Amino acid sequence: MIRRWFSLGVAASLLLGGCAPKVTDAPPPAPEKKAAEPGKDAGGANPGKKITVGFAQVGAESGWRTANTKSIKDEAAKRGIELKFDDAQQKQENQIKAIKAYIASKVDVIMFSPVVATGWESVLKEAKDAKIPVILSDRAIDPDNPELYATFIGSNFIEEGKRAAQWLVKKTGGKAKIAELTGTVGSAPANERKKGFEEVLKANPGMTIIKSQTGDFKRDKGKAVMEAFLKSPEGKDINVLFAHNDDMAIGAIQAIEAAGKKPGKDIIIVSIDGVKAAFEAMVAGKLNCTVECNPLLGPQLFDAVEAIVAGKPVEKRIESKEGVFDETQAKDEIGKRQY
Ligand code: GZL
C-alpha cells in the first residue's frame, strides 16, 4: 500500500512541515487590521520593533502536542519573534486567562488551540475590541465565527476519521465489532473524527461501534478505558479498536496484552496522529494503521503572523496535507518521521 497524499486545501494547502500558507495579494477582503498608530505602519508593526506573540497551548497531553509545542517554540526563536507561551493543562479557564493576559500586555498577535470547541465568543470579542488579531492553531471553534479570528491553520479532522474507517473497511472486509477511544470531550478533533468515521460506517452496516468512551487523548486513560472495555460483557466480541490518537492506542495495546490477547492480530488497531511511537508499534506488529495529523505547524503559523503584522491578507482557512500509513510501510517510513 503506498502512502496516499490528500490535498484538502481550501485555498492553500500546506506541504508537510514546509511551505508557507498562500498569502494572497488578491483583492478579497483583508483581515481586520489594527489602526495604524503614530510611527507604526498600517499593519500595526513598527519596522524594526520585535513582534510579540501570545500562544495559549492546550497542554502536554500527547506526543502530538509535544511535537506541536516544539515546532511553535523553535520557529519563534528562529525568526526572532518574542513568544509568550502558556500551557493550560487541558483547562479552558486557563486558556481564557492566558488570552486575557495577552490582551492586557498588548501582544501583536494571539494564537491558541481551543481545548474544547465552544465557549470562546466573549474572550475573542475582547481581543477583537482590542484590535489584536487571533490565529486558531490546530483546532476550530464552534460556532464558527470568522469575524473572531484572522485564520485557522490545521488539519481536517472529518477527513481523518473517514480515512481511518476507509482503511478498516479494506482491512476487515467490512465486518467489525469496534471499540472506540474518543478524544477530549467537546474538542473539535474528537467531535469531527467521530463524525467522519461514522459517515463511512453508515455505508458499511457490517461494521458497528459496540463500545465508545473518552480516553482524553491520554495514554494512561486509553489503557484504563480499554481494560474496562475488555472486562465488559461485549469485550469478547471486540475485534477492532479505533483510537482518536496514537497515545490512547498505545495505552490500549498494554491493556490488550495484559488481557492475554494479541494487539494488531486478535484486535486490529487504527489510530490517528502518526507519531513515532505509532510507527514503532506498527513495526512490532501491535498497531495496524495510523492516519497522519501534522503537528509541525510552526512555519505556517509564523508565516501567517508576519503576513498579518505586515498588513497582508491571509487565507481564512489553511489545511494541512497529510497521509495514511499502515503496517506494510512502517519499516520504510519510520526513519523519515520528524516527530
Ligand atoms: C489534533 C490535536 C489532537 C491530537 C492529539 O490536531 O488537536 O490533540 O490528535 C492531541 O494527540 O492531544
Residues whose N, C-alpha, C, O or C-beta is under 5 A from the ligand:
A	BS01	GZL	E61 S62 W64 R65 D138 P189 F217 H244 N245 I272 D273 C293
